[in-house]
């Protein structure tokens, strides 16, 4: 509901901006507006209260911070909860050990069955890059599931940059 209200708020800001630009370009219309009219006052007060409420809501979100999403597992003795940030830290640590991964950006999302992980990576140019990334995906899923006790529903890897290195490229005639 709040996102709908914020969407309406942004549309209102856009419309008011256009109205202000119009009145700045054609100021004679400003003289025709009766600012003493009760209807106009009610509209201005209503819009002001609406934006004030949105302002207070946003300030309260910023001051207390957003609660981090987490994955929960019910056990016999209680509840186990692990945050997505913790899962991302596990993945980050494992990927830093890789020799061909140069830069990593990780995003994880909760799904009904478990956690879905998205990786954006910069890699060193190596032979069989696709096979190496598939092995890495399987290893990350296996290790993270064992370590954290959660279900990883998949790891999507997007290569955003390949660093060319002559030492890792085989000459066509050398195969």
KAMOBEL-V958319 format. One record per residue. N is the residue number from 1. RES is the residue in three letters. PSI is psi in whole degrees, -180 to 180 (* if undefined). Layout:
BEGIN
N,RES,PSI
N,RES,PSI
END
This chain:
BEGIN
1,UNK,-41
2,UNK,-36
3,UNK,-34
4,UNK,-44
5,UNK,-40
6,UNK,-36
7,UNK,-45
8,UNK,-39
9,UNK,-44
10,UNK,-37
11,UNK,-41
12,UNK,-42
13,UNK,-41
14,UNK,-47
15,UNK,-42
16,UNK,-36
17,UNK,-45
18,UNK,-42
19,UNK,-41
20,UNK,-42
21,UNK,-43
22,UNK,-46
23,UNK,-30
24,UNK,-36
25,UNK,-32
26,UNK,76
27,UNK,-16
28,UNK,-24
29,UNK,-24
30,UNK,-33
31,UNK,-25
32,UNK,-11
33,UNK,126
34,UNK,100
35,UNK,-11
36,UNK,-5
37,UNK,137
38,UNK,-39
39,UNK,-44
40,UNK,-40
41,UNK,-43
42,UNK,-43
43,UNK,-45
44,UNK,-43
45,UNK,-42
46,UNK,-47
47,UNK,-40
48,UNK,-43
49,UNK,-43
50,UNK,-49
51,UNK,-31
52,UNK,-41
53,UNK,-44
54,UNK,-40
55,UNK,-49
56,UNK,-42
57,UNK,-46
58,UNK,-42
59,UNK,-41
60,UNK,-36
61,UNK,-42
62,UNK,-43
63,UNK,-36
64,UNK,-9
65,UNK,156
66,UNK,140
67,UNK,132
68,UNK,138
69,UNK,148
70,UNK,160
71,UNK,129
72,UNK,141
73,UNK,125
74,UNK,128
75,UNK,177
76,UNK,-32
77,UNK,0
78,UNK,-142
79,UNK,138
80,UNK,130
81,UNK,130
82,UNK,131
83,UNK,156
84,UNK,-32
85,UNK,-38
86,UNK,-42
87,UNK,-42
88,UNK,-37
89,UNK,-39
90,UNK,-49
91,UNK,-44
92,UNK,-46
93,UNK,-41
94,UNK,-40
95,UNK,-27
96,UNK,-23
97,UNK,-19
98,UNK,139
99,UNK,-22
100,UNK,-6
101,UNK,124
102,UNK,-39
103,UNK,144
104,UNK,137
105,UNK,129
106,UNK,137
107,UNK,129
108,UNK,148
109,UNK,145
110,UNK,135
111,UNK,171
112,UNK,-41
113,UNK,-18
114,UNK,-142
115,UNK,134
116,UNK,132
117,UNK,134
118,UNK,131
119,UNK,137
120,UNK,120
121,UNK,149
122,UNK,132
123,UNK,157
124,UNK,143
125,UNK,120
126,UNK,163
127,UNK,148
128,UNK,46
129,UNK,-42
130,UNK,-45
131,UNK,-40
132,UNK,-39
133,UNK,-36
134,UNK,-42
135,UNK,-42
136,UNK,-42
137,UNK,-49
138,UNK,-43
139,UNK,-46
140,UNK,-43
141,UNK,-50
142,UNK,-51
143,UNK,-44
144,UNK,-40
145,UNK,-40
146,UNK,-44
147,UNK,-48
148,UNK,-14
149,UNK,29
150,UNK,162
151,UNK,123
152,UNK,115
153,UNK,-15
154,UNK,157
155,UNK,115
156,UNK,128
157,UNK,128
158,UNK,121
159,UNK,118
160,UNK,-18
161,UNK,139
162,UNK,121
163,UNK,116
164,UNK,132
165,UNK,123
166,UNK,-27
167,UNK,-22
168,UNK,-3
169,UNK,130
170,UNK,134
171,UNK,148
172,UNK,-36
173,UNK,-13
174,UNK,-8
175,UNK,*
END
